[in-house]
Amino acid sequence: MSINVKEALKEKTLKTISVLKEDLNTVRAGRANPALIEKIMVDYYGNPTPIKNMSNVSVPDPRTLMISPFDPKLIGDIERAINMANIGIMPSNDGKSIRLSIPQVTEERRKELTKTVKKIGEESKIAIRNIRREMNDETKRQEKNGELTEDDVKRELDEIQKATDKSIKEIDDVCAAKEKEILEV
């Protein structure tokens, strides 16, 4: 494979899988996970700021997330942001910190969550296939410009397909692990 196609393919597939893992971390599986609030922004002196940048987020037990702001005056703002984010968990504060008690997930909700995981996984697979198409088009363009021979093109297209298959298998493995975590009682 030509160096620029190989590097672009590797870089784009790694980014797609990284985004998949981030997205799956926000799926609530009945366990306290700081990633659950990672994308929630708080209005901090007019700037949207992630909660993790203005507080210490810890997991004192498997079902509790504790947020301790560096500035106690921000508790109300953080609580409001969590409520507005609509994550399905009511925050409770004691004046110094905010506790999020993660409720037990029902069987019906677990099944819905596994469907969500499958949907996110399928979107990632589509992204990988689009990357494959883009790399195949680039390889064919190089052949048209006389940079590659017919044999080189055939070899490169085969390598691109192998890399695509490997990435799709990795996506399946990541999704299967998340589904197993969700279905665990």
N, C-alpha and C positions, 0 to 999 in steps of 0.2 A: 504494500500500500504506500502511496506517496506520503511523505512526511506530513504535509499540511492537512491532508484528508484524515490521516490516522490520528493526529493530534486533535483536530476539530471533533472527530467522532468520539474519542475518549473523553474530552472535556465536556461535551454536551450530554453524553450519557451519564457521566458522574454527577453532573448538575441535576439532571432529571431525577436520578435515584435519591439524591440528597433532598430535593424538594418533596419527593414522595415520603421520605422518612419524617420530615418536618410536619407535613400534613397529617400523617398518621399519629404523630405525637399529640395532636390536638383532639383526637377522637377519645372521648372519655370512656375508660374501660372499667370504671368502678374502683379505681385506685388513685390515690393522690399522686399527681405528677406535675411538677412546676411548669412543664410545657403547656399545660391546660390554660394558663393565664399569660403565656409568653407574648401573644399578639395583642393583648389588651393595652390600649394607650390611655394615659391619664393626662388631663390638661394641667401642665406644670408651668405656671407663669406664662401662659399663652402658647406653649409649645407642647405638641403631643409627644409624650415620653413613655416608653415601656415601663411597666411596673418593676421589672427586675433592675432597672437603672436607678430607681429611687427607694428601693427597699431590699431587705434580706428575705428571700423566699425559702422556707424550709418545709420538710415533711416529718413532723414529730411522730406520726404513726401512719399506717397504710391508708387510712381513710380521711386524714386531715392535712390540709395545706395551711401553713401559717405565714402571713405576710407581716413583716415588721418594718415599717417605714423608717428611713433615716431621720426624717423630720416628722414628729408626731402630728403636726398640724395637717398633714396630707391624708390622714386616715379617712376623712369624709370624702375627699376627692377620689381616692382609690376605691372606696366602697361604692360610690356612685358609678365609676367606670366599670366595675365588675357587674353591677346591676344592669347597666346599659348594654354590656356585651352579650347579655342573655345566654349565659352558659348553663343555666338551669340550676345554679347553686346560690343559695342566699348567704351572703357574708354576715358574720357577726363580729363586732369589735368590742374590745374591753378597754378602749382608751389608749392602749399602747400598741396593739397589734390586731390584725384581722384574721379570723379563722374561717376556713371554708371546709365544711364537713361534706365529704363526697358520699352521696347516698348509694346504697346497694342498688345495682342495676337489675331490673326485672328480666326474666327470660325473653319476653317479647321485645324489650328494648335491646337486648344483646343481639337478637336476630336482625333488628334494624341496623345496629352498628356494624354487623358483619357485611350487610349489604352496602353500607356506606364505604367500608374498607375496600370491597370489591370494585365499587365505582371509582374510587380514587386510584386504585391499582390499574384499572382499565384506561383511565385518562393518562396515566404514566406510560402505559404500553403504546397508546396512540402517539404520544410525544416521541417515544423511541422509534416508532415506525416512520414518523415524519422526518426524524433525523436521518434514518436509513435512506429514505427517498432523496433527501437533500444531498447526502454523500454520494449516492449512485449517480445523481444528475451531475455533480461536480466531476466525478470520474469520467463520465461519458463526454463531458465538455472538454476535459483534458485530452481524451482520445481524438476528438474532433479537431482540436488545435495541433495535433501531431506530437503531443508531449508523451503519450503512452501508446504502446502497441496493442493490438487486439488481444494477445495473450496476457499482457499486463492488466488490461481492463478486466478480463475474465477472472484472473487471480484476485484482483482488488474487490470486485463485486462479491466474490466468494468470501473473502475476509470480512467485508462489511456485514454480510449476512450472518457469519459466525459470531461476530461481536454483538449484533442485534439479538440473536438467539440467547447469548450469554446474559445480556442485560435483561431480557424479558424473563428469563429463569430467575435472576436475582430479584426482580420485582415480585414474581410469584412467591418466592421464599419470604421476602419481607412482609408481604400481605398475609401469608399463611401464619407467620409468627404472631402478627397482630390479632388475627382472628382467634388463634389459640388463646392469647392473653384475654381477649374479650369474653370468650366462652368459659374461661376458668371461673369457678364459683368461689 
